[in-house]
Amino acid sequence: MYHADSGLLGAFVGRLYAHRRKNTWRGRLYEWRIKLPFQLRIGSPSRVFYRVNYHIAPHRLVTIPADSEEGQRTLLALQAAGNYAYANRLAVLAALRDALRSVWGADCDSPDLLWDAPHNGIRREIIGDRKLWVHRHNAVRVEPPSQTPAHSPFAQTGHPVLLPGSDRTSSYLCVADEGAANTLHSADHGAGRSALRLGRPLHNGATTRLYTYKNGLTEMVPHLSDDGVDAVAQVLRACDIARPVARLRPLAVLKGRS
């Protein structure tokens, strides 16, 4: 189980096409040095008003018609970021394969990608009997057996749902359940904050050794109990959104920073 996303490209696309409320005014002014020329230069001049209204004005929520020129521009940019994110995850898998083979030799089996779970994006989906645009932010799609094609290897179980913990706790592999219909077929993409907030230090001698690329070993921290990640897993199960089927404990964690 590993996390990799669109990195700076996705962050940049988000800044160009959306208004982030958490941004400071200083940060916003710096951002507009690039955002304003981009939005005012690209596309039809007659659409300047719409681009300012959709992408620059500080609205809390903006509805962009999907079949409009601006809707198509926005979707294309998001799809490009999503494709880059998928390619990045494949590149990470290839790097892991090369690292394993450098230790155990070229005959070491190549790891297979079993499931890819994007957690940011906008997709056209059928929810119940309606076709909707679903915008997920830090949430994954949950497809139970009733929504899974008969030819899929997950037809009997539902699609996998990843529930990561932290580098000091367990994580869970779950399968989708039918209660996801009540949450727009969505679930949280992880339990990291709950794992750190509710986890208790374990006094069994288990530690995580924290390294950096520049300074080597910087800190040793005790493992935490799974109270936090268990609490999130129990909510998913109680609401029939997803069922935990396997507990995963990390041997090593690689955490990248932009």
GURO-750160 format. One line per field, with one value per residue: x, y, z of N, C-alpha, C, O in turn; residue number from 0; chain. Coordinates in steps of 0.001 Angstrom, whole numbers. Layout:
N
n.px: (X,...)
n.py: (Y,...)
n.pz: (Z,...)
ca.px: (X,...)
ca.py: (Y,...)
ca.pz: (Z,...)
c.px: (X,...)
c.py: (Y,...)
c.pz: (Z,...)
o.px: (X,...)
o.py: (Y,...)
o.pz: (Z,...)
nr: (NUM,...)
kette: (A,...)
//
This chain:
258
n.px: (853,641,1023,731,622,-500,1349,3224,2111,-676,-1340,-804,-2612,-4977,-4742,-4860,-7410,-9248,-10550,-8937,-9937,-8416,-6098,-3778,-4026,-1650,-448,-2368,-2168,400,-49,-1879,-303,447,-1901,-3856,-2824,-2826,-5566,-6794,-5645,-5961,-8237,-11473,-11794,-14296,-15145,-14063,-15345,-16701,-14561,-13257,-15288,-15687,-13133,-11515,-12816,-13716,-15630,-17482,-18621,-18841,-20703,-20119,-21213,-20999,-20844,-20084,-17727,-15894,-16354,-15456,-12745,-11914,-12432,-10714,-8207,-8223,-8360,-5905,-4170,-5000,-4238,-1476,-1011,-1651,313,2514,2172,2564,5236,6412,5906,7523,10022,10135,10172,12678,14341,13915,14928,17563,18487,17719,18242,17888,15975,13960,10517,8352,6493,2922,349,-2506,-4728,-5889,-6529,-7717,-8088,-8877,-10832,-13127,-15917,-18183,-20935,-23237,-25559,-27680,-30573,-29800,-27758,-24865,-22499,-19788,-17851,-14990,-13014,-10208,-11382,-12461,-13794,-16382,-17351,-19769,-20737,-23185,-22839,-20836,-19535,-20402,-18293,-16076,-13214,-13880,-16548,-18003,-17186,-17118,-15433,-11974,-11201,-9065,-7698,-5594,-3366,-956,2648,3256,1338,-1108,-2686,-5679,-7036,-9955,-13264,-15828,-19159,-22792,-23971,-22720,-24195,-25548,-23750,-23011,-21489,-18931,-15990,-13832,-10400,-8427,-7078,-5231,-4954,-6720,-5499,-3090,-4045,-5638,-4179,-2233,989,2963,4511,6240,8693,8769,9660,9703,12052,13105,14231,15952,16638,18821,19972,20119,19479,17192,15414,13842,10813,8153,5983,2427,-732,-3531,-5887,-6975,-7112,-8648,-11033,-12006,-12316,-14298,-16495,-16928,-17653,-19919,-21715,-22102,-20530,-17944,-16075,-13568,-11020,-8417,-5605,-2870,556,3138,6407,8285,8281,7969,7980,7238,8094,7015)
n.py: (-1189,2133,5706,8107,11024,13657,15547,18557,19383,18774,20379,22883,23030,23017,25501,27221,26878,27043,28580,28830,28775,28637,29898,32566,36195,37309,35093,34681,36976,36602,34269,35145,36518,34715,33373,35235,36268,33788,32904,35040,35072,32625,30830,31943,35462,36553,35153,36055,37243,35033,33351,34841,34898,32167,31108,32937,34905,35216,33020,30773,28427,27302,26746,25222,24855,21693,21150,23502,25908,26681,24706,22413,23088,23108,20446,19091,19972,18900,16183,15835,16257,14086,11914,12258,11788,9051,7969,8697,7077,4577,4905,5021,2402,1051,1975,809,-1880,-1965,-1415,-3662,-5667,-4891,-5739,-8472,-9571,-10025,-11931,-11588,-11420,-9186,-6580,-6454,-4229,-4080,-2537,733,3799,6717,9836,12436,14374,14859,13221,11766,9994,7296,7530,5868,6202,8318,10387,11895,14557,13943,15254,14524,15085,14253,11770,8458,6423,4089,983,-1284,-4842,-4821,-2790,-3588,-4905,-8131,-9541,-8672,-9201,-8557,-8973,-10519,-9621,-6852,-3728,-3141,-1171,1133,1805,3676,3955,5255,5867,4672,2979,370,-382,-785,-3129,-3002,-4046,-2978,-2097,-2317,-122,2122,3426,5406,7419,8711,6799,6953,7233,8132,8818,7884,7250,8692,11070,10547,8240,9209,11013,9546,7307,5426,5569,2676,430,-1639,-1795,-1524,494,3286,4235,7285,8660,11042,12225,13915,14096,11599,9264,10723,10611,8502,7002,5778,3026,3304,2540,923,2299,4619,4161,1874,2905,4439,2410,893,2627,2754,111,-163,1499,143,792,-11,-3038,-4151,-6418,-7251,-6662,-4513,-4133,-1798,-2376,-657,2814,5182,8523,11170,14613,17685)
n.pz: (0,-934,-1160,-3622,-5578,-7802,-7249,-7518,-9922,-9777,-7578,-8644,-10783,-9299,-8012,-10192,-11204,-9158,-6160,-3204,29,2336,1764,2330,2169,1283,97,-1858,-3473,-4494,-5916,-7843,-9637,-11536,-12077,-13023,-15604,-16931,-16941,-18257,-20723,-22013,-24090,-25391,-25899,-25344,-23194,-20879,-18634,-17542,-16877,-14913,-12984,-12439,-11748,-10383,-8761,-5282,-4527,-2458,-3399,-6658,-9547,-12529,-15762,-17221,-19960,-21075,-22476,-20487,-18603,-19972,-20312,-17640,-16815,-18549,-17651,-15043,-15670,-16928,-14746,-13188,-14821,-14791,-12092,-11908,-13599,-12069,-9822,-10982,-11683,-9155,-8337,-10184,-9337,-6806,-7580,-8895,-6730,-5103,-6774,-6912,-4516,-4169,-6621,-10235,-10703,-8942,-8319,-10040,-8507,-8522,-9556,-7822,-7151,-7763,-6305,-6705,-4940,-5232,-7356,-10146,-11333,-13708,-12748,-12101,-9679,-7711,-9477,-10961,-13046,-12165,-11498,-9557,-7071,-5467,-2680,-1007,-654,-1487,-4144,-3580,-4460,-4191,-4328,-5796,-7616,-9223,-12221,-13621,-14756,-13440,-11304,-8740,-8379,-6557,-4093,-3986,-4658,-3697,-790,433,3590,4945,7763,9732,9706,12027,12879,12256,9062,7059,4764,3044,1913,-320,742,774,2017,1129,-742,543,904,-1414,-2668,-1477,593,3334,2599,4252,7583,8959,10595,12716,13625,14697,16594,18389,18941,21302,22829,22472,24697,24092,23031,20278,17581,15302,12993,11967,9028,6963,3632,3573,6160,7308,9965,12091,14208,16661,17203,19274,18420,17849,19393,17762,18127,16933,14066,14178,15196,13056,11143,12397,12261,9476,9077,10740,9463,7166,4967,4245,4727,6875,5933,6093,8125,7911,8536,8559,7234,6294,5484,2983,2681,738,51,-1283)
ca.px: (0,1437,325,1443,-406,-41,2425,3121,1220,-2042,-1507,-802,-3903,-5976,-4614,-5247,-8820,-10123,-10243,-8697,-10282,-7391,-4946,-3667,-4073,-309,-299,-3279,-1592,1515,-637,-2548,694,434,-3273,-4563,-2433,-3233,-6999,-7214,-5017,-6364,-9642,-12105,-11863,-15666,-15424,-13275,-16212,-16969,-13337,-13052,-16318,-15525,-11817,-10757,-13637,-13674,-16877,-17313,-19005,-19129,-21228,-19701,-21862,-19975,-20732,-19669,-16301,-15124,-16473,-14574,-11366,-11641,-12380,-9501,-7074,-8292,-8020,-4451,-3558,-5290,-3387,-113,-968,-1611,1653,3434,2054,3244,6673,6807,5917,8724,11176,10136,10632,14123,15008,13866,15829,18949,18838,17521,18615,16952,14926,12913,9247,7935,5226,1776,-602,-3800,-5820,-5516,-7652,-7600,-8924,-9273,-11231,-14534,-16293,-19587,-21279,-24642,-25841,-29086,-31074,-29454,-26397,-24406,-21079,-19394,-16549,-14428,-11775,-9749,-12348,-12322,-15037,-16684,-18251,-20155,-21017,-24320,-22392,-19652,-19894,-20288,-17006,-14993,-12734,-14436,-18003,-18581,-16724,-17055,-14082,-11152,-11198,-7851,-7814,-4250,-3175,225,3887,3441,166,-1563,-3653,-6643,-7602,-11390,-14049,-16991,-20426,-23934,-24334,-22071,-25200,-25992,-22668,-22581,-20455,-17670,-15465,-12598,-9255,-7452,-7351,-3955,-5086,-7316,-4497,-2129,-4716,-6201,-3242,-1450,2332,3141,5736,6742,9997,8656,9902,9894,13276,12835,15398,15773,17636,19992,20592,20117,18589,16936,14580,13207,9547,7481,4759,1186,-1822,-4398,-7191,-7489,-7495,-9746,-12259,-12500,-12758,-15560,-17561,-17204,-18363,-21235,-22569,-22125,-19845,-16835,-15751,-12146,-10762,-7012,-4832,-1527,1503,4244,7807,9014,7410,8652,7091,7830,7678,7179)
ca.py: (0,3355,6930,9016,11813,14465,16416,19992,19636,18818,21566,24060,23037,23452,26944,27955,26725,27103,29571,28127,29657,28611,30679,33907,37246,37424,33973,34865,37985,35964,33301,35842,36946,33699,32960,36231,36186,32501,32852,36101,34882,31366,30712,33030,36727,36812,34363,36590,37410,33729,32827,35569,34479,30766,30682,33966,35538,34404,32345,29541,27303,27752,25720,25444,23892,20764,21170,24827,26021,26696,23385,21498,23456,22683,18988,18649,20214,17920,14872,15812,16048,12716,11010,12402,11110,7609,7670,8831,5877,3500,5151,4602,940,635,2246,-244,-3106,-1871,-1506,-5061,-6457,-4549,-6482,-9910,-10026,-9779,-12949,-11220,-11152,-7788,-6361,-6162,-3233,-4734,-1574,2143,4491,8182,10408,13804,14452,15035,12165,11560,8679,6998,7370,5484,6248,9625,10585,13083,14872,13749,15858,13950,15679,13381,10680,7453,5814,2793,265,-2570,-5870,-4486,-1823,-4145,-5784,-9560,-10063,-8131,-10108,-8128,-9032,-11134,-8975,-5401,-3237,-2846,169,1258,2658,3818,4552,6114,5088,4114,2160,-514,90,-1835,-3370,-3229,-4239,-2094,-2662,-1686,1135,3244,4153,6554,8410,8967,5794,7587,7018,8866,8158,7416,7491,9120,12031,9839,7305,9945,11695,8597,6228,5515,5001,1305,275,-2986,-1684,-1311,1896,3685,5023,8321,9094,12001,12032,14752,13987,10246,9009,11955,10420,7205,7245,4512,2699,3688,1581,1090,2812,5597,3547,959,3693,4771,1162,499,3479,2286,-1166,42,2157,-729,1440,-893,-4028,-4511,-7840,-7561,-5630,-4412,-3436,-1403,-2680,572,3846,6245,9683,12226,15990,18537)
ca.pz: (0,-953,-1566,-4526,-6253,-8934,-6799,-7777,-11053,-9284,-6735,-9510,-11482,-8334,-7786,-11396,-11546,-7992,-5126,-1951,1144,3381,1329,2905,1158,702,-819,-2981,-4361,-5200,-6836,-8942,-10626,-12585,-12368,-13831,-17021,-17502,-17183,-19173,-22024,-22622,-24437,-26134,-25157,-24900,-21988,-19767,-17463,-16948,-16272,-13660,-12035,-12065,-11281,-9667,-7721,-4053,-4190,-1687,-4254,-8016,-10439,-13911,-16666,-17704,-21413,-21522,-22791,-19238,-17999,-20686,-19962,-16268,-16781,-19240,-16755,-13965,-16220,-17134,-13431,-12781,-15599,-14267,-10794,-12154,-14100,-10940,-8985,-11704,-11580,-7809,-8348,-10913,-8475,-5785,-8249,-9115,-5430,-4677,-7614,-6592,-3302,-4319,-7946,-11334,-10712,-7985,-8993,-10104,-7801,-9375,-9076,-7654,-7072,-7769,-5662,-6663,-3878,-5583,-8751,-10501,-12269,-14039,-12222,-11854,-8252,-7717,-10850,-11513,-13531,-11459,-11379,-8165,-6764,-4248,-2182,77,-522,-2541,-4604,-2969,-5359,-3613,-5338,-6661,-8616,-9875,-13339,-13337,-15226,-12617,-10247,-7458,-8487,-5361,-2857,-4040,-4919,-2514,-201,1237,4778,5516,9080,9707,9718,13375,13193,11189,8078,6734,3447,3209,696,-344,1183,124,2655,445,-1520,1344,986,-2794,-2950,-1097,1943,3600,1960,5221,9003,9526,11690,13855,14138,15521,17697,19348,19240,22539,22666,22932,25485,23828,22389,18834,17233,13912,12824,10976,8269,5877,2582,3813,7482,7835,11091,12843,15395,16860,17896,19582,17701,18509,19339,16600,18550,15982,12798,14484,15356,11714,10523,13017,11715,8121,9148,11347,8467,5987,3847,3877,5751,6935,5717,6392,8808,7349,9409,7676,7529,5974,4915,2250,2636,-69,289,-2458)
c.px: (888,606,1240,388,199,984,2178,2199,-229,-2308,-1601,-2112,-5010,-5934,-5085,-6755,-9762,-9657,-10115,-8922,-9172,-6154,-4949,-3753,-2708,-69,-1172,-2733,-425,993,-1239,-1564,746,-995,-3991,-4133,-2892,-4712,-7457,-6666,-5571,-7855,-10169,-12140,-13258,-16004,-14681,-14123,-16432,-15721,-13036,-14038,-16082,-14222,-11085,-11551,-13734,-15030,-16571,-17612,-19405,-19622,-20870,-20420,-20823,-19781,-20358,-18176,-15459,-15203,-15541,-13103,-11000,-11511,-11111,-8271,-7050,-7926,-6523,-3727,-3791,-4443,-1942,22,-876,-235,2686,3378,2703,4760,7197,6883,7153,9979,11274,10618,12146,14892,15031,14853,17292,19429,18789,17814,17505,15815,13802,11634,8910,6625,4132,906,-1978,-4954,-5263,-6724,-7414,-8523,-9212,-9674,-12726,-14864,-17795,-19950,-22793,-24800,-27333,-29571,-30758,-28002,-25918,-22912,-20717,-17982,-16075,-13117,-11367,-10779,-12177,-13698,-15166,-17726,-18567,-20478,-22145,-23943,-21222,-20067,-19603,-18936,-15830,-14520,-13282,-15960,-18654,-18255,-16956,-15613,-13294,-11308,-9985,-8100,-6433,-4297,-2036,1461,4163,2275,-89,-2406,-4606,-6867,-9058,-12012,-15325,-18250,-21570,-24363,-23688,-23044,-25684,-24944,-22132,-21437,-19064,-17288,-14187,-11406,-8206,-7842,-6120,-4089,-5703,-6312,-3516,-2795,-5168,-5238,-2441,-56,2397,4488,6289,8086,9954,8793,9931,11122,13042,14137,15003,16867,18927,20726,20601,19120,18433,16185,14101,11963,8856,6275,3549,182,-2704,-5767,-7797,-7959,-8618,-11067,-12856,-13030,-14099,-16723,-17927,-17999,-19774,-22215,-22667,-21534,-18720,-16540,-14251,-11974,-9318,-6367,-3399,-645,2728,5595,8676,8045,8286,7676,7790,7303,7974,8221)
c.py: (1238,4504,7744,9746,12617,15508,17880,20303,19744,20034,22825,24164,23499,24946,27745,27953,26836,28197,28827,29067,29723,29418,32049,34943,37441,36301,34113,35895,37410,35004,33992,36375,35971,33400,33945,36199,34889,32510,33905,35908,33670,31397,31941,34304,37022,36088,34886,36717,36078,33169,33522,35084,33059,30500,31687,34595,34631,33836,31094,28314,27853,26560,26083,24425,23001,20840,22539,24829,25969,25358,22384,21798,22924,21173,18468,18841,19196,16528,14752,15570,14625,11700,11060,11672,9596,7191,7751,7597,4671,3658,4748,3080,416,865,1207,-1565,-3091,-1994,-2945,-5907,-6126,-5301,-7983,-10433,-9858,-10783,-12638,-10855,-9669,-7614,-5984,-5094,-3885,-3744,-161,2940,5994,8770,11890,13814,14651,14018,12182,10143,8535,6705,7090,5410,7575,9645,11929,13308,14810,14296,15285,14653,14906,12296,9737,6924,4424,2100,-1106,-3585,-5502,-3514,-2341,-5071,-7244,-10122,-9583,-9167,-9746,-8210,-9587,-10369,-7475,-4964,-3042,-1391,234,2211,2759,4396,5551,5228,4463,3237,1181,266,-1065,-1907,-3751,-3593,-3426,-2831,-1795,-374,2347,4025,5390,7656,8766,8039,6340,7206,7825,8094,7706,7778,8032,10063,11383,8876,8006,10581,10716,7472,6485,4932,3587,1177,-1144,-2972,-1460,173,2070,4585,5997,8793,10226,11758,12777,14397,12581,10080,10275,11712,8975,7427,5910,4289,3093,2547,1886,1645,3749,4976,2542,1707,4049,3520,712,1329,3025,986,-987,662,1350,-54,551,-1818,-4314,-6020,-8221,-6367,-5675,-3618,-3066,-1897,-1458,1534,4885,7395,10799,13588,16816,19606)
c.pz: (0,-1505,-2463,-5341,-7394,-8531,-7098,-8949,-10588,-8425,-7588,-10287,-10540,-8087,-8994,-11627,-10355,-7046,-3805,-777,2186,2995,2004,1787,507,-303,-2050,-3974,-5161,-6274,-8055,-9980,-11795,-13036,-13286,-15295,-17682,-17867,-18194,-20585,-22762,-22944,-25151,-25306,-24625,-23605,-20773,-18510,-16763,-16269,-14948,-12610,-11540,-11304,-10397,-8528,-6500,-3651,-3367,-2547,-5613,-8830,-11871,-14789,-17345,-19210,-21963,-21842,-21525,-18522,-18645,-20399,-18584,-16181,-17449,-18362,-15619,-14460,-16474,-15814,-12949,-13523,-15109,-12932,-10970,-12666,-12981,-10050,-9669,-11631,-10207,-7742,-9073,-10078,-7362,-6372,-8429,-7800,-4933,-5480,-7352,-5358,-3548,-5716,-8968,-11373,-9730,-8745,-8953,-9344,-8783,-8735,-9028,-7658,-7016,-7292,-5622,-5599,-4079,-7051,-8905,-11584,-12505,-13626,-12124,-10371,-8118,-9153,-11524,-11977,-12994,-11691,-9900,-7980,-5434,-3919,-939,386,-1707,-2931,-3998,-3844,-4772,-4704,-6293,-7770,-9445,-11008,-13027,-13747,-14383,-11604,-8873,-7440,-7225,-4084,-2826,-4219,-3622,-2086,718,2396,5422,6925,9021,9687,11076,13796,12055,10186,7796,5231,3660,1861,818,94,664,769,2019,-421,-779,1429,-398,-3190,-2652,328,2094,3057,2956,6634,9708,10702,12920,14472,15059,16737,18782,19717,20504,22292,23235,23626,25338,23114,20889,18518,15720,13852,11675,10340,7321,4850,2897,5097,8063,8969,11931,14140,15446,17709,18148,18681,18539,18440,18132,16966,17508,14689,13011,14608,14001,11020,11091,12508,10305,8140,9705,10364,7173,4752,3330,5050,5737,6766,6032,7075,8271,8297,8583,8177,7278,5308,4231,2089,1879,316,-948,-2171)
o.px: (1781,-377,2382,-616,1278,1447,1063,1571,-933,-3367,-2386,-2662,-5879,-6977,-5648,-7310,-10976,-8525,-11092,-8188,-9001,-5256,-6013,-3577,-2624,442,-782,-2830,-277,1523,-1127,-1967,1055,-1259,-4664,-4996,-3298,-5072,-8425,-7165,-5647,-8649,-9417,-12479,-13405,-17028,-14667,-13675,-16360,-15819,-12615,-13658,-16256,-14214,-10122,-11011,-13825,-15531,-15541,-16939,-20221,-19018,-21273,-20251,-19882,-18672,-20314,-17457,-14429,-14232,-14902,-12300,-9921,-10585,-10502,-7391,-5988,-7257,-5938,-2785,-2896,-3977,-1269,1034,-114,319,3629,4410,3321,5487,8293,7816,7766,10898,12371,11385,12819,15962,16043,15534,18166,20632,19720,17649,16352,14791,12800,11670,9155,5717,4381,746,-2553,-6048,-4290,-7823,-6951,-9620,-9743,-8934,-13485,-14195,-18576,-19340,-23526,-24235,-28158,-29039,-31368,-27134,-26482,-22169,-21279,-17041,-16686,-12235,-12084,-11011,-11795,-14643,-14192,-18856,-17732,-20493,-22079,-24656,-20678,-20890,-18685,-18470,-14703,-15332,-13167,-16602,-19751,-18985,-16989,-14684,-13884,-11519,-9892,-8649,-6131,-5156,-2133,1357,5183,2218,613,-2788,-4373,-6886,-9359,-11379,-15839,-18397,-21352,-25054,-24057,-22761,-26180,-25222,-20953,-20538,-18143,-18145,-13536,-11403,-7170,-8804,-5971,-3410,-5265,-6271,-3146,-2178,-5087,-5458,-2016,71,1939,5483,6738,8563,10996,8118,10154,11214,12809,15037,13841,17897,20010,21957,21044,18044,19416,16293,13972,12047,8959,5630,3627,238,-2631,-6718,-8995,-9082,-9459,-12107,-14070,-14079,-14946,-17825,-19109,-18901,-20721,-23413,-23248,-21980,-18562,-16724,-13709,-12696,-9024,-6552,-2792,-1041,3316,5892,9679,7099,9229,6650,8815,6199,9023,8511)
o.py: (1371,4301,8034,9158,12295,16278,18380,21361,20685,20653,23725,25255,24278,25587,28829,28905,26730,28673,28248,30041,30747,29602,32628,34620,37708,36524,33720,35698,37691,34938,33490,36657,36364,33202,33530,36108,34885,32158,33673,36512,33672,31925,32860,34251,37662,36371,34228,36342,35997,32574,32885,34879,32776,29750,31319,34796,33412,34131,30446,27289,28771,25488,27134,23225,23495,20620,22727,23881,25295,24923,21590,20876,22365,20666,17512,17981,18684,15773,13690,14779,14013,10728,10032,11022,8933,6184,6961,7121,3839,2670,4199,2528,-555,47,773,-2287,-4083,-2601,-3404,-6766,-6971,-5484,-8698,-11626,-9589,-10528,-13351,-10076,-8988,-8427,-5278,-5060,-4206,-4073,110,2773,6508,8257,12538,13316,14617,13950,12557,9186,9522,5736,7966,4642,7923,9008,12974,12387,15543,13861,15531,14794,14899,11953,10161,6973,3677,2574,-2008,-3234,-5831,-3419,-1614,-5958,-7561,-11089,-10035,-9938,-10535,-7593,-9163,-10469,-6880,-5731,-2805,-502,-531,3297,2008,5219,6574,4002,3800,2793,1168,1412,-2190,-894,-4710,-3468,-3211,-4030,-686,419,3480,5162,6328,8724,9084,8421,6210,6900,8162,6863,7185,8511,7858,9884,11637,8710,7459,10680,11030,6763,7611,3910,3337,1752,-1762,-4007,-1227,1008,1120,5576,5581,9269,10338,11158,12321,14396,12385,10676,10830,12504,8312,7976,5000,5239,3202,1701,2971,1483,3682,5228,2364,1208,3970,3566,207,807,2922,784,-1590,385,1817,-295,379,-1450,-4682,-6805,-9402,-5220,-6743,-2566,-3946,-1848,-1246,1112,5405,7249,11314,13710,16679,20433)
o.pz: (837,-2218,-2106,-5745,-7891,-9374,-6950,-8978,-10954,-8522,-7290,-10435,-10931,-7965,-8838,-12175,-10532,-7124,-3331,-603,2847,3817,2224,612,-691,-1401,-3149,-5186,-6351,-7383,-9173,-11109,-12920,-14222,-14229,-16169,-18844,-18990,-18919,-21535,-23990,-22166,-25476,-24124,-23584,-22983,-19732,-17427,-15537,-15196,-13983,-11457,-10354,-10328,-9725,-7441,-6644,-2566,-3553,-2437,-5700,-8797,-12369,-14576,-17968,-19699,-23179,-21525,-21488,-17903,-17953,-20257,-18384,-15547,-16968,-18325,-15266,-13754,-16261,-15754,-12366,-12929,-15023,-12669,-10266,-12225,-12949,-9576,-9005,-11529,-10095,-7159,-8630,-10102,-7012,-5735,-8150,-7755,-4403,-4921,-7542,-5168,-3176,-5971,-8630,-12007,-9690,-9698,-7957,-9516,-9760,-7515,-10068,-8118,-6313,-7819,-4603,-5380,-3177,-7900,-7936,-12615,-11630,-14103,-12072,-9864,-8378,-9955,-12535,-11382,-13319,-12030,-9087,-8644,-4394,-4767,62,1545,-2798,-2144,-3911,-3957,-4840,-5884,-7478,-8769,-10276,-10782,-12271,-13145,-14586,-11093,-7936,-6590,-6863,-3098,-1749,-3964,-2567,-2911,1678,2207,6349,7243,8343,9655,11262,14943,11043,10425,8237,4531,4371,812,1916,-147,178,130,2326,-799,-1403,1974,-550,-3939,-3458,1157,1105,3054,2542,6864,10917,11713,14042,15691,16098,17798,19969,20699,20761,21617,24350,23184,26303,22649,20277,19121,14969,14576,10540,11032,6930,5157,2531,5131,9194,8948,12421,15076,14418,18808,17325,18237,19762,17547,17555,16201,17231,14252,12130,14178,13815,10378,10354,12336,9975,7327,9200,10422,6193,3630,2122,6210,4695,7381,6219,6668,8187,8800,7955,9371,7960,4644,4827,1425,2326,845,-1577,-3035)
nr: (0,1,2,3,4,5,6,7,8,9,10,11,12,13,14,15,16,17,18,19,20,21,22,23,24,25,26,27,28,29,30,31,32,33,34,35,36,37,38,39,40,41,42,43,44,45,46,47,48,49,50,51,52,53,54,55,56,57,58,59,60,61,62,63,64,65,66,67,68,69,70,71,72,73,74,75,76,77,78,79,80,81,82,83,84,85,86,87,88,89,90,91,92,93,94,95,96,97,98,99,100,101,102,103,104,105,106,107,108,109,110,111,112,113,114,115,116,117,118,119,120,121,122,123,124,125,126,127,128,129,130,131,132,133,134,135,136,137,138,139,140,141,142,143,144,145,146,147,148,149,150,151,152,153,154,155,156,157,158,159,160,161,162,163,164,165,166,167,168,169,170,171,172,173,174,175,176,177,178,179,180,181,182,183,184,185,186,187,188,189,190,191,192,193,194,195,196,197,198,199,200,201,202,203,204,205,206,207,208,209,210,211,212,213,214,215,216,217,218,219,220,221,222,223,224,225,226,227,228,229,230,231,232,233,234,235,236,237,238,239,240,241,242,243,244,245,246,247,248,249,250,251,252,253,254,255,256,257)
kette: (A,A,A,A,A,A,A,A,A,A,A,A,A,A,A,A,A,A,A,A,A,A,A,A,A,A,A,A,A,A,A,A,A,A,A,A,A,A,A,A,A,A,A,A,A,A,A,A,A,A,A,A,A,A,A,A,A,A,A,A,A,A,A,A,A,A,A,A,A,A,A,A,A,A,A,A,A,A,A,A,A,A,A,A,A,A,A,A,A,A,A,A,A,A,A,A,A,A,A,A,A,A,A,A,A,A,A,A,A,A,A,A,A,A,A,A,A,A,A,A,A,A,A,A,A,A,A,A,A,A,A,A,A,A,A,A,A,A,A,A,A,A,A,A,A,A,A,A,A,A,A,A,A,A,A,A,A,A,A,A,A,A,A,A,A,A,A,A,A,A,A,A,A,A,A,A,A,A,A,A,A,A,A,A,A,A,A,A,A,A,A,A,A,A,A,A,A,A,A,A,A,A,A,A,A,A,A,A,A,A,A,A,A,A,A,A,A,A,A,A,A,A,A,A,A,A,A,A,A,A,A,A,A,A,A,A,A,A,A,A,A,A,A,A,A,A,A,A,A,A,A,A,A,A,A,A,A,A)
//
